[in-house]
Amino acid sequence: MKSTAYAHDVEAVMTALWGHLDEQADDLFSREKDYNNGMHSLRDAVFGLHSFNLELYDLAENSATGDPGSSKQFHIAVDAVLELADTCYECAEIYEVQLIPKIAAVQAADASLATADGSVGMADPKVKAMVVEYGEYLRTACGRLYLAGEQIKAAAQAYAATDAQAGAAFHAVMEDWDEPPAPSQARDWAGDTDRSGWQVHTPGAPSYVNDTTPGDNDTNGPDYTTEATR
């Protein structure tokens, strides 16, 4: 059974409408609070991760000195090494041409992040800041991919100078090489992403403040520098 009651005077109508408006205002406030808390939870989760899980690990920070006590000989397939370098360039180009420009498309919606009266809400600035930081992660990975491609190519060229067979393989690949040099901004992009703008919000969460060093605060994690040079 459903019954409907009608108000027969202006005062009763306005009282009912005001009650509904109060309910809507309370609901909006509750949703805004949930939105803000959700943003904090997401921000804490991102901030609690090491940079090697957020951007390409910087192989350039390693010094591959090898094992001086080893007498083992080795052979490098120059064409395979150059294929790896070519893949790094291609991945970097995807980041630069396809992914990074999407950040601007997302930021075009910044004006929509506002409360009912048009003012900035509690979580809105945090969302905007996180979009900017995410763009920085993309740029960091892009720059490191470009530099990795350059370094791998240079390593192949240096190895090619050791004997005629390797040199011939290198020059054969170079005849069809179509990758341009890394853009001038690649080295600036390759630096660690600045993560100092966020303080961990969750009580008792691990402190990663002002640190972007891979594995530096991960006491139970592997030594990434050591593993990368083995």
N, C-alpha and C positions, 0 to 999 in steps of 0.2 A: 504494500500500500504506500502511496506517495501523496502527501498532502501539501498544499501550497497556501501560505498565509499572505495576505496583502496588507500593506500599510495604507491607512486612509487619511493621513495628514502629513504635512511637509516635515514636521519635526521627527516623526517616526522614520520617514524615508531617509532623511539626512543622517539620522543616528545609525541606521543600517549601513548606509553607504560609507560612513566614516569608519564603522567597524571593519568593513571589508578592506578599506584603504590601509587601516592599521595592520591587518593581517598580511596584506601584500608588502608593506614596508618591513615588517618583521621577517617575512620570508626572504626578501631581497637582502636584508642585512645578514641573515644566516647564510645565504648562498655566497655573498661577498666574503664572509669570514671563512667559509669552506674553501673558496677559491684561493684566498690568501694562504691558508694553512697548506693546501695542496701544492701551491707554488713553493713554499718553504721546504716541504718534504722532497719535491723534485730537485730543488736547488741543493739541498743537503746531500742527496744521493749522488748528484753529479760532482759536487765538491769533494765527496769522500772517495772518489775514484782517482787512481793515479793517472798521470798524463799519458802513459803508454796505452791506456784503454780508451783514450779520448782523441788521440791524434797519432799519426805515424811516428813510431819510435825513432829518435834521431840517431841513425847509424853513424853519422859523421862525428859523434862525440866519442866513438870508440877508436882506439889505436890498435889495429890488427898486426901486432908484432910477431905473431906466430910462436912456435916453440923452438927456441934456439938449440935445444938439446936433441932435436930430431934430425936424422940424416935421410929421411924418406924423400924421394923425388916425386914430383907431381906433374901432371899435364893439364893445361887449361884448354877447353874447347872455346876458342875465341868467338866463334859465331853464336854459341849459346850464351856467352857472357853479354855480347852485344844485344842479343834478343831481350835479355833481362833489362838492360839499360833502356832499350826502345820501349819496353812495357812501362817502365817508370815514367818516361816522358809522356806516353799516351795517357796514363792514369792522371798525371799532373794536369794535363790539358783538359781532361774531363772535369776535374775539380775547378779549374780556372774558368772554363767556358760554360759549363752546365750547372754546377752546384753553387759556386759562390754567388753568381748573379741572382739566384733565387732568394738570397737574404733580403735584397732590396724589395723584392715582391712581397715578402712577408712584412717588412717594415712599412709598406704602404698602408697597412691596416692599423698603424699606431693610433691614428685619430679615433678609431672606434673603441680603443681601450679607455673607457671613461665611465663614470657613474651616471645615474639618472639625470643629475643636474649639469652634466658635462665636465665635472671636475675629475681629477686623477684619483683613482681608487688606491687602496692599500697595496694591492698586488701588481697593479699595472706597470709601475716603474721597474719592478723586478722582472716581469716578463720581457719588457723591452731590453733590459740589460742582459738577460740570458740569451736573447736572440743575437745581440751583438757579440757576446762571448762565443756562441756557437759558430758564428761566422769566422771568428778568430781561429777556432779549432780547424775549420776547413782550410783557411789560409795557411796555417802552420803545416798541415799535412801536405798541402799543395807545394809549398816551398821546399819541403824535405824530399818529396818525390822528385822534383826537378833536380835538386842537388844530388840525390842518390843516383839519378840517371847520369849526370855529369861525371860523378866519381867512378861509377862502374865503367863508363866508356873510357875514361882516362886510364883506369886500371887495365882494361883490355888492350889499349894502345901501348901502355908500358910493357905489358907481357909480349905483345907482338914484336917488340924490338929485340927480343931475346934470341929469336931464330927465324930463318927464312920461311918455314912452313907457317908459323903463327902470323908472320907479317903478311904473307899472301892471303891468309884467311881474313885478316883484318881489312885489308884493302879491298877484297872482294865484297865484303859487306858494305864498306863505305861507298862503293859505287852506287848503291841504291839507297843510301841513308838519306832520309828526308826529314829528320827531326831538327828543328831550329835550336839554337842555344837557349838555355833557360832564360826567362825574362829577368831584367835587372832587379826587380823587387823580390825575386825568389829567396835570396839570402836573408833579406829582412823578414820575410814571412816565416822563414824556417826557425826563428827563435822561439823559445818557450812561450806558450800562451799565458798571458797575465791572468792569474786566478786570485789576485789579492783583494778583489773587491767584494768578497763574500766571507762572512764569519759563520762558522758552523752554528746552525740554529738549534739542532736537537741536543738536549742536555745529555752529556755523557758520550757524545759522538767523538770519534778520533779527530785529532787536530791536524789538518793539512794546510793550515793558514800560511800564505805566502810561500808555498813550496810547490814547484812543478817538476822536481827531479824524479824521474822514473824509479820506482821502488825504494825511494829514500826512507819513507816511513812505513814500509811494508816489512815488518820484522820477520814474518813467516814466508815472504815471497822469495823467488829466485833472484840471483844476482844477474840482472839483465846485461850489464856491461860485460861480465865474464862470459856469459853464455853466448853473447853475440860475437865474441872474438875467438871462440874455440873452433 
